[in-house]
Amino acid sequence: MPVGYALVMDPPPVEDYLRLRADAGLSPKTEEQAVAGLPGSWAACHVVHEVTDQVVGMGRVLGDGGWYFHVVDMAVHPGHQRRGLGDAILTALLERIRVSAPGGAYVNLLADPPGRRLYARHGFAETAPGSVGMALTLG
């Protein structure tokens, strides 16, 4: 972890989660969604900037604890990017899977363009054309 930052192995508080999603350019979520979703994380962490005591990074893993794990909510505040925070967050989440899950864990994610280099450095590879991501938003 870079000097001046602390990694906390818990989801961020709801208000910080919502603010950081907006600040990092992720799709906005409601307080109701955050309150329901954050406790359902299989693993989660956030980064606190020690000088301001502000949450500036986060990531979560959804999973069944056995073989299937999905990385979500990877975000770093734009003012704190390019300092290794995303790398530290992803490293911590993958280590939690390595230590806690049985062998053969399948870890996936949906990679937006800004994160693709980070994910590739950690061994993630595109699955298309063998499989492609699909989505449905229920109204």
N, C-alpha and C positions, 0 to 999 in steps of 0.2 A: 504494500500500500504506500503510495507517495506520502512524503512528509506533509503533515497538516491535515490529513484525512484519516477517518476511522471507519472501518468496516464493521457493520452490525449485522449479525446473522438472524435477523427478524424482518418481517415486512415493515415498510415505513408506515408512519401514522397516515390515516385516511386523507387528511388535508394535504400532507406533503406528497402523497401518491398522486392525487388529482392535480396539484400544481406542477409537479415534475413532468407528468404526462403532457400537459399543455406546453410547458417551457421547452421540452425536448421535441415537440412537433408530433407527438403521438396523437391518435384519435382521442377526443375527450370522452370521459366516462362520468357517470353520475355518482353522487355520494352513495346512493342506494346500491349501485353496482360494486363500488369499492368496499363498502361495509360487508356485503355478502361474499365478495370474491377473495379479499385478502386472507381471511382465516382459512380458506380452502387451499392455500399454497402447500405443496409438499415440502418445498424449501424456498426461502426468500432471504434476501439481504438488501441492505441499503448503505450508502456512504454518506457520512456526515462531514462537512467542512468544519474543522475544529475552530477556526477563527470566528466564524459567523454562527456556528451551531445549526447550520441549515442543511437539510437533506439535498444532496446534489447528484445522487446516482442511485439506481436500484435495478433489481432483476428478481424474477421468480421462476420456480419450476412447478408445473402441475404434473401429477403423476399418480400411478397406482401403487408405487412402492415395490413393485415386482420387476417389471421389465420395461414399462412404457413411461417416458418422461418428456415433457414439452416445455421448452424455455420460452418465457413470455416476459413482457414489461421491461425489457432491457432499455434503459434510458440513462443518459448523463446530461445534466444541464449544459447548454452550449458554452457558458462561461467557464466551465471546468473540463471541457473535452480536450483531447490530445495530451492527457497527463497519465494515461494508463489506468484510469478508473474503470472503464468498460472491461478491460482485460482482467482486472482484479475481481470484479463482480462475477464474470463468467468463470474464471478459475475457481472461485469459492463455490459456486453452484455445482460445477462439474465434479469438484472434489467431494462435495457432500454426496453426490450420486455414487461416485467410486467407492466411498467408505461405507455407505449405508445400504446400497441396493445389491441384490444378488448379481453374480456375473451375467453377462449377456444383455445388460441394459441397453435399450434403444432410446437414444436421445435425439429429438428433432426440434425444429423451430422454423418460423417463417422469417426469412431474411430480407429486410428492406435494403435498398442500395447502400446507405451509409454504414451498415453493420457487416456487410458481406466479407470484407477483408478480415475483420476481427474473428468472425466465425470460422473462416477458412484457416486462419492461423491456429485455431484450436482443433482442427481436424474435421470440421463439418464439410460435407460435399453436397453439391446439388444432386437431387434425386431424379429430375426430369431427364429424359422422357419416360422413364420407368414408372414414376409416380409424380403427380403434380398436386400442389396445394389447392384445396377447394374450400369455399366458405359460404355460410348462410347466416344472415342476421335476421333474427326473429323480432317482429315488431311489437 
